[in-house]
């Protein structure tokens, strides 16, 4: 079963519009680009955000959760997942496989954790729990500011 990644609109504007502006500037000054071939490196500035934005998904099979986030790809044994936390933030040191500001934090093995952002969170959780019913599902506090 394959799941698409949840994307925020502000990221679409930033990650797509900025590379297109850079591309337009490069086309506008194409003669300088030919005269100075080291400027080709700026293509990385155009390609990397587009690659990260469009090439991301999660796939669940009988044994593994496969994730792909541009150049970051891997698989996690579903039986090693012990907890799923619905989270609004990604914590420091946590591996990232998504571009939304809210998603799921999966704890697996003993100390490993990954932040993912499936578009259909509930179906994603149900698919994982269907393979491994021992997974605990919890919700982190969204607002930890005591003044509010």
N, C-alpha and C positions, 0 to 999 in steps of 0.2 A: 504494500500500500504506500503510495507516494503522497507527500504533503508539500504544498507550496509555502514559501516564507512570507510572513507578514512584513509589509513595508510601510513606513510612515511617509506621508506626503512631503514633508519638509526634506526628507532624504532624497526623494525623487527629484525635487527641484535642485538641491545641492549637487547630487551625484550625477545627474544627467545634464543639467543646464551648464554647469561649470566646464565639463569637458567639451561640450558643444561650442561654448564661447572660445575656448582654447583652440579648437579645431578651426573655427572661423578665422581667428587671428593668424593661424599658421597658413591657411589658404590665402588670406589677404596679403601676406608677406612671403609668398612662395619662393620668390627669387632669392631672398635672404636665406631661406631654409636650404635651398640647393647650394648656395655659396658657403654655407656653414653647416656641414653635415652633422656636427655634434649636437645640433638642435633637435635631431631626431629623437634624442633621449626624452624630449618633452612629450613624445607619443605615449610614454609610460603614464604620464599624468592624465592622459585622455583614456587610455585603455583600462588601467587598473580599476578606477571607480565603476566604469561600465561593467567590467567583468564581475566585480563583487556584487553589483546590484542585480544583474540578470542571471547569473549562474549560481543559484543557491536553491537547495531543496533538502528534504528529509525523506528517507525511505525506510519502512519497517518490513522486515521479512520474519520468518519463523524464529530466527536466532539473533539477528543483529539489527541495530539502528544505524543506518548509513546516513551521514550528513555531508553536505558539500556547500561551501561558502567561498566561491572563487578558488583560490589556491589552497585554502584550508579544507581538507577533506579527511574523512576517517570513518571508523565504525566502532560501535560500542556494543558489547554483548548485553542483550536485554536482561538476562538473568543476573548481571552484575549491578543493575540499577536498583538502588535501595530507596531513593526518595525523589519526588518531583515537587518542586516549590513553584507556585505561581508568583512571579516577581515583577516589580516595576523597574528594577535597576539591575545592572550587571555589576557584580562586585569586583574589586581589584584582584588580579591574579587568576581570575576565572577565564577559562578558554571561551572564545566567542565564535558562534556559528550562526549569527543572525544580525540583522540591521535595524530591528525595531527597538523602541525604548522600553517595551514591556514584553515579557515572554515567560519561558519556563526555565528553571534552573534544575538540571539533572545531576544528582549525586550518584556516582557509580564507583566501583571498586572500593577502596578504603578511603582515599582522600581526594579523588578526582571529581571535578565539577565542570559542567559545560552549560553555557547560556544559549538557548535556542528560541526561535520565534516562529512557530508554525501558525499559519493563518487560521486553521480550525483547531484551536487548542484542546477543546473537549474531546473531539474525535481522536486526536493524537494521543491524549492521555488514555482514553478507552482502549485504543489499539495496543499501547504498551502494557496496560494492566491485563489485557486479554492474553498476552504472552506470559507475563510474570505477575500473578495476582498478589505477590508479596510486596509490591511497590506501595509505599506510603505517599499520599498526595496531601500537600498542605499549602496554605496561603500565607505569604509573608505580609507583614504590616505595610500598608502603602504609605502612610504618613507617620513618621517617627518624631515629628516636631511636637514637643509637649506644649508649646505656646498656643496651638490651634485647638 
